[in-house]
Every structure is written in structure tokens, then in C-alpha cells.
């Protein structure tokens, strides 16, 4: 779901960079430094999930895991995702340095939104907990795909077709991410509940 180098207009790149810097600053300020190990593990998971990808126009289809990252980290998802995207851009040329800010917003903003939407349900009955995990994984990818489309169309209206294609091709990923996130949350509740927000 990375937007490649040289696709977006200067104004979109600058706006994305400013918003990403603001989100990262908030994330670092809210980060509990006792949880840096958790942040590192989730950042690494996010990094690895994108290694297998299929190019679609100026973007890619691959597992994202931003729903899991957002659900567990909240605002700390911004620095975690920024680090992973930076390494992907430098080591594998996924995305790019100039589009780093926009790509961070595309992945991290939905993650934070899902954190606040679905975190309260984690500690409810098992069915609701599973639903919260699925919804977080599903909607994080859905919102990211929408943001890719918004970024592309803000550059040029002719990107409408490609924007629609990005959303459509990510539909199976949304379902897979939802299932993976739901099982991950259920597993953590059993074996490592301290990793979950609002730990009881």
C-alpha cells in the first residue's frame, strides 16, 4: 500500500510530511518507555509483513498489520510505523523517502483511529473481543486504502480509476487482516494480557 516515489505532487508530499511529523511527536510524547520492547516488536512485524507484496499501479498489495499495531499502541503507532517504513524505503525501495510522510499517514492514522474505536471492546466477552479485533484489522486496511485514493486524487483527478483499483484489490487483504488481528488479540488475552491496552 506504499505510494511510490515521484507520483504525488509537492503540496501533498509537504502536507503528509507535516502531519506525519505531528503524529510522530504526539506518539513519542505519549509513549510509555517501559513498552519500548513491545513497540519494537510490532514495528518489526509491520516491517516483515510488507516484504511479500504485489504491485498494483503506483501502490502495492500486501499484509499491513496496522490494525494490530494501532490497537496495541495507540499514538505510538506513528513512530513504530515511521521507523518500519523508513527501513523499507532505504533497504528495499518500497515507497520512497519523499513519500515517507504520506505513507506514514496512510498507515498510522487509521491505526490510531481503530485504537480509539475498538480498544474498549477488547476486554468484553470473547465474541465482542473477537469482533473488535476483526473490525480493527479490517477497517485499518480499508481506511488506509481510502487514504491512498485521497492522496492520489489530490495530486491528479485522473488517478480516480487507480484509486478505485487500490480499494478493490485490498478487499481480500481487509478480510485476512481482520481474521489475523482477531486471532492475535484472542491469543494475547490468553498468554500475554499485559501487552493489551487497558490491561485488567
N, C-alpha and C positions, 0 to 999 in steps of 0.2 A: 504494500500500500504506500510505498515511498514514492514521492514525486521526484522525477529525475532532474538532474542539473540542466539549466538552460531552458526550462519550459515556462516558468512563471515570470510575470512582469516584475519590475523593480519595486513598485509600490506594494505588491502582495508579499514579496520577499521581506521588505523592510517591516511591514505590519506584523508578519509572522515572527520575525526576529524579536521585535519589541515585546509582543505578547508572550513569547516563549521565555524571554529573559525575566519578565514579570512573574510568570508562573513558577519558574525555577527559583527565583528569590523567595517567593512565598513558601514553596516546598522546602527549601533549606531552612527557613525560619521556623517552620512547624515540625521539622524532622526531629524525632526523639533519637538522640545519638546512641542510645542503648540498642536501637533497632537497625543500626547501620549494616550489620551482617545480613539481616532479612532483606534490606533494600538491595544489597549487593547480589544476593541470590536471585531475587526477582528481576533485577536488571540483566543478569546473565541469562536467565530463562527467556526473557524477551529477546535478547540478542540471538540466542540459538534458534528460537522459533522461526526467525526470518531467513535462516540460511537456505531453506528449501523454498524456492519461490518460482512462480510462473509469470513472465512479463505480459502485461495487458496494456497496450498503448504506452503512455508515459508513466504508468504505475506498475505494480506487481501484485499478484495474488499469493498469499501465504498465511500461515498461522500468525497471529499477532500477540495474543495473551494480555492485551492491555486491560481487559476486564478483570483478570486476576490481579494484575499489578495495582489497578485503581482501587479495587475492593479492599485489598490488604493495606495499601499505603496512603490513600487519600492524596493530599497535595504533594507528598514526597514522590508520587509517580512522575512528576515533572523532571526532577534531577535524575531519577533512575532511568527514565526513557531517553532523556537527552544524552546521557553517557553511552547507552547502548547504541543509539542512532549515530553518535559521533564515531564510535568504533566501526560500525558497519560502513559508514561513508569513507573512512580512511583505509580500512583493511580490504573491503570488498567492493567499493564503489556503488553501494546501494544508496539511492538518494543522492545527496551531494552536500558539500559544505555550504554553498549559498542557500540551498533549500532546507537546511537543517532546522531553522526556526519554524518554518511552516510545517515540516514533517513532525516536529515535536508537538506542535499544537494539535495536529491531526490525530496523533496517537494519545497524547496525555490529557487533553481537555475532556474527551469522552470518558476517560478512565476516572477522572476526578468527579465528574457528574454522576457516574454509576456508583461511585463510593457513597455519595450522599443519598442517592435514591434507594439503594438496595442493602446497604450496611445494616440498617435497623432490623432487617428480616433474618439475618444470619443466625441469631440465637433463638429464633422461634421454633415451632415444631419442625421435625425433619422434612416434611413436604414443603413447607414455606421456605425453609433454609435452602432446599434443592432448587426451588423456583427462583430464589434470589440470586443464586449462583448462575443458573442458566440465563436469567434476564440480564445479569451484569455482563456475561460473556457475549451474549447476542447483541445487546444494544450498544456496547462499546464499539464493536466492529461496524455495526450499522451506522452509528454517528460518525465514525472515522471515515467511512465510505462517502457519506454525505459531505463531510468537510473537504474531502479530496475534490468532489464535484464543485463545491463552492469556490475553492481555491483556483481550480482550472477555469471556471466560468468567470471569475473575477478578472482573469487575465485576458480571456477572449471568449465571446459568446459562441464561437464555432466549436468550442470544446463540449457542447451540450451532449452530443452523441457519445463521446468518450466518457463523460461523467456518468451517463446512464449505464454504460457498459461496466464501469467500475463497480457501481452499486449492484448490478445484476450478477456479475461474476463472483462477488463476495457473499452472495446469499448462502451457498453451502458452507462457507467458512463461518458465517454467523451462527449457524446451527451447530457446527462442530465445536466452535469456541464455547457456545453455551453449555453443551454437554460436558466438555472438558472442565470448564470452570465449576459447574455444579458438582461433579465428582471430586474435584480438588478441594472444594470447601467442605464437603461431607467427610473426606479423608482427614483433613486438618482438624476438624472438630473432634475426631476420634483419637488422633495420635499426637497432635501438637496444637491444642486450642490457644496457647499463648501467642501464636502467630496471628490470630484473627483479631480484628479491631473490636473494641467493646468486650474484651475477654472477660468471661464470668468465672 
